[in-house]
Every structure is written in C-alpha cells, then in structure tokens.
C-alpha cells in the first residue's frame, strides 16, 4: 500500500510538472511584448504592460522564464498577479475555492446517495414499475441543461413561493460562508445542490443499475445464494461492493471536474466560485486568473485519481495495490 501510494504521488507530481509546462507554453510562448499585453489584461495601460514585462523577466530566454515561473510557484506559492483587480491570483483563489468546494461536495453527497440507491433498487427489481420510473426520470434529468433546471427551480421555489407567501426559505442567488452563518450557508446552497445533483445523479442511476445487474450474474453471487445467505447480505455485502468500482471511477472524475469550476450552476445562482471567476476572467481577458484556475483544476483531477485508486482496494477485495 505504501509503495503504491508513493508511486502514485510521484506520478501525480510528474503529471503536474507536465501540466505546468503545457500551461507555460500555451500562455507564455510568443512575442514577449504580446505576452505582457495578454497578461496585463484588456484594459491595461502601457505603463502596466511595461510593469508586467519587467516583473516577469520576459526579456530573458524562455527557459529562464519557465524556471522563474516554477520557482515562484514552488517557493512562494505564487501564481502571479491579477493586474485587472490589482491583487495576487492566490488571494482570489482562496476566496473562490471554498464556494466551489461547498457546492460540489454537498451536491456530490446527494447525487451519490440518490444515484446509487435508485440504481441498486432498479437492478434488484428489474422490469418493475419502480425500475421503469427511475429509468424515465434518469433520462429526463440527464437531458435537461443545467441552466434550464436551475432557472426552473428559482422560478418555482423563489418567485412563486415568495409571491404566494408559501415560504421565504429559498434565496434566488448569492452565497454566505459557513463560518459566517451555517444556516444561511445551507439556505443559499440548497437549490444549487439540487440542480447539480439531480442532473449528475441521473447518470449514476444508469451506471449503478448496469454495474449491479452485471455483478448479480456472477458465479460467486450464485454460490452465495446457494449457501443460503440472506438476500440483503448477498446484495449489499457482496454484490454492491464490486458494483461500486465503476461508480467510484466516475465519481472521482465528476468531483474533480466540478472542483475545477461548476460554471453553469455557479453562473445561474451567482455563486462567486471558480466557475463564476473563470467566466469573469474570460470576459475580461484576465489571463493570470485563467492560469491559476487551470492549475487548481489539474491538481484536483490528480488528487481525486489517487483517492479513487485507494478506494478500489477498500471496495473490492480482488483489487490488490502493489
């Protein structure tokens, strides 16, 4: 286990180095003056462009520029300066990451529980009314764009309920930090959680059902039943653990990608997270912020892949980590 973990972390670091090289080549290659102009932002003055040119040493050879970029990242944790707002990029990311993490992790719990529960029930009751109902709902929610579902929920739970004095619990947009008020934090995230989880859970329903049906047909499941084990023990102790392997893979990918910025959900509900920040950065041509978000998203994917590999050995005893 330790050797496997060390090897995976090492490969993750190598991957991160390659990502860093790719990001640097993508954004810093080219004429130094044009690079300084892009990094300074669309509305930057010539004085700011000259400042960027000097601070980043864009007049030096490209390998020296890359080494300075890596050195600032490793030694100082610096991703550069957001010249549009006049603050370090890491300052913005520290404000945005908790918002996105709150949205994604809360929604992930919901979509995992709902998706796996409905998928397992459908697999253990094939061709039943519940199976057909869950399949229909999964296809329905999977086909709905995020912004459509989000706007529909806002229309019903905010405008209609507030207008008819049913409840004022659901706000239309905004975010309150957990440390400031747990209750307000929960209120502002309920609808975004439902929006993101409902669409994602639809895929997990289908994936869990398919995987569970395949596992229930395995020889060791028939042997367990032949030994007289209770059906609940066969399904949840033996079959479910093996069936969760592909679900775990998909879960790791979905969480990692969403942590890079749930752009549509955050835009609909005006949540100031990484997705919302990336939209603003693209509109303003705020290149340093885009670079920072790309690096955070890459790190999230690498970390989640390591976590998924570790979960394999816990879920399926046939999987050995070497």
N, C-alpha and C positions, 0 to 999 in steps of 0.2 A: 504493500500500500504506500509506504513512504517513498520507495524508489519510483513508483508510478507517479506520485504527486510531484516529486522533484522534477521528473522528466516532463510532465505536462506543464509545470510552471516555466521550465526552461523553454519549451516550445512556444509557450504563450509570450514570453519575453522576446523570442526571436520574431514571432509574428508581429508584435508591437513595433519592433525595430523596422521591419519591412513596411508596415503601415506608415510609420513616421517618415521613412524615405520616400514613399509614394506621395504622401501629403506635401512634403517639402518640394519634390519635383513638380508636382501639379501646380502649386501656388507660387513658388519662388523662381522657377525656371523662366528664362526670358530676359528681356532687356531690364537692367536694374532700375531705370527710371520709371518704366511702366509698372514694375513690381511695386515700387514705392507708392505710385499713384493708386494702384489697386488696394494696397494695404491701408492707405490713409483714408479711403472711403470716397464716395461720390462727391460729397460736398466739401472736401478738404481744400484748404488754401495751399498755395505754392509753398508757403512757409512750413506748413505741416508736412507736406510731401518731402521737403528737404530735411526736416527733422527725422522722419522715418528712414530716409536714405542714410543718414549719418548713424542713427541709433542701431540699425540692423547691420551696418557694415556692408551694404550692398555693392560697394565699390571693390570689395575683396573677392578672391577666387571663390567659385561655387562650393568647393569642399570646405573652405574656411567658414563660409556662411552656414553650411549644414552643421559643422561642429559647434559653432556658436549657438545654433538653434537647439541642438541636443543638450548642450551644456546648460543653457538656461532652463530647459525642461527638467533635467535630472537634478541639478544642484539647487535650483531656486523654485522649482515647480511653476515656472513661468510659461505661459502660453502666449505671451506678447501683450500688447496694449490695445484696447479698443479705443481707437482715436475718435470714433464717432461720439462716444459718451465721455471720453477722457478718463477711463478707469482701466485697471488691469482686467484681462479676459477672465482670469480665475475668480475675480470678485463677482462678475456676472454669473458665472457657472455655480458658485457657491449659493447664490440666491435661487437659481433655476432648478438645480438638481433635486432639492427636497420636494419641490412641487411635482416634478415628473415622477419621482420615486413614490410619493404618496398616491398619485393617480394610478401608476402601473401596478404597484404591489397590492393595493386594495382591490383593483379590478382583477388581478391575477388570481387571488384567492377565490373570488366569486366565479370566474369562468372555469377554474379548475374543478371546483366542487360541483357546480351545476353540470358542466360538460361531462365529467366522468360519471357522476351519479345517473344522469339520463342515458348515457351510452351503455353503462353496465345493465341498467334495468331493461333497456331495449334488447340487449343481447340475451338476457336470461328469460325474456318474454317475447321471442320473435313472432312477428306477424300478428301481435295483439293490437288492440286499439291504442294503447299507450305507445307502443313501438311506432305505429304509423303517425301518431300525433307528434311525438318527439322528432321524427324524421321530417315531417312537414314544417314544424316550427324551426328546425335547424336550417332547412333550405331557405325559409322565409327570411330569417335574420341574417343568414350568410349573404343574401342577395341585396340587403339594404345597405346603401352607403352610410358611412359613419355620420356625415354631416346631416343627412336626412333624418336618421334616428334621433340624433341629438336635438335638432330643431323641433322635431315632433314631441319629444319629452319636455322640452322647455315650454312649448305651446300648451301642453296639457297640464303639467304639474306646476308651472309658474303662472302663466297668463290666465288659464281657465280657472284653476283652483283659487288663485288670488282674487280674481274678479268676482267669483261667486262666494267668496269668503269661506271656502272649504278648509283651507289651511294656508299658512304663510311660511311653512317649514322649508320649502324648496326655493332657494335663490336662483336667479337666472344666470348669473356669472360671478366671477371673482374668486378669490382664494384667501383664506385665513390660515396662518401657520398653526401647527399642532401645539407648539409651545405657548402661543398667544391665547388660544381657546380651543380645547379639544372638541367641544360641542359645535362651534362654528366651523371648525375644520371638517367635521363629519358632514354637516349640513351642505357645505359648498362642494363636497366631493361625491355625494350620493348619486346624483344624476350622471356626472361623468363616469363614475364607476359602472353604473348600469349600462351606459352607452357603449363603453369599451368592452365590457364583459359579455354583453348579450351577443354581439357580433362574433367575438372570438370563441365564446362557448359553443356556438353552433358547429364550428369545425371540430371541437373536442368531442362533441356528441357523436358525430360520424366516425371520427378516428377511434374513440373508445369502443364503440359498438363493433366496428370491423375487427379490431385487435382482439376483443373479448371473444367474439364468435370463432376466430381462428384458434385461440388458445383452448377454448372449451372442446374443440375437436381433437386435441392432442391425446396421445396414448396414456400419459401419466394422469390425466384428468379422469379418463375412463377407469383406470386402475384404482384411483382414489375413491371413486363412486362404488366400484365393485367391492372394496374393502368395507363398505358400509358407513363411510364418513357422512356426516350431515351435509346437506346441500349448501347451506350457508358457509360451512367451513371450506368446502371444495371451491366455491365461487370466490370468496373473499380472502381466504388464506393462501390458496394455491394459484388459482387462475388469475386473479386480479393483479397480483404482484408481477407476474410475467407479462400480462397485457399492458401494464403501465409503462413498459420500456419505450415504445414509440411515442407514447404520450409525453413522457419525460423529455425526449429529444425535441419534440415540437414546443413544449413548454419553455425549455431553455432558449430556443430561438426566438419565440414570441416575446418573452420578457426582455431579452437582450435588445431586440429591435425596438421595442416600445420604450425602453430606457433611453435610447438614443433620441427620443422625442416623438410622442404621440401627437403628431402635427395637427390632424383634423380635429381630434377630440379637444385638444387644448385651444385651438382656434375658435371652435364653436362656443366653448364655455369661458373664453378669455382667461385661461389659466396661464400665469406667467412662468411656464416651464421651458424645457429645452426646445420643444416643438414650436411653441409660440416665439421663442427667441430666435430660432432658425429662420422662421418666416420674416421677422423684422430685419434680421441680418441680410437676408437675400434681397429684400426690398431696398435696403439702404446700401447694398453692396459693401457690407461690413465684413471684410474678409477675415480679420483675426478671430472674430466670434465664430464664423463658419469653421475655421480650422480647429478651434477649441472644441466645438460640438462634435466634429468628426472624430477627434481623438478620444473623447469621452465615450462615444458610441462604439468605437473599436474596442476600447478597454472593456466595456460592458459585455460585448459578444465573447471576448476571450475568457473573461471570468466565468460567465454562465456556461460556456462549454466545459470548463474544468469541473464546475459543480455538477453538471449533468453526468459526466463520466464517473464521478464519485457516487452519484445516486444509483447508477446502474448496478453496482455491486451490492447495494442495500436492498434493492427491489428484486433482483433476480439472482439467486444463489449460483446459477450456472455461469454467470459472468465473473471471471477472475481478472483481477488487476495485477499486472506484472510490471 
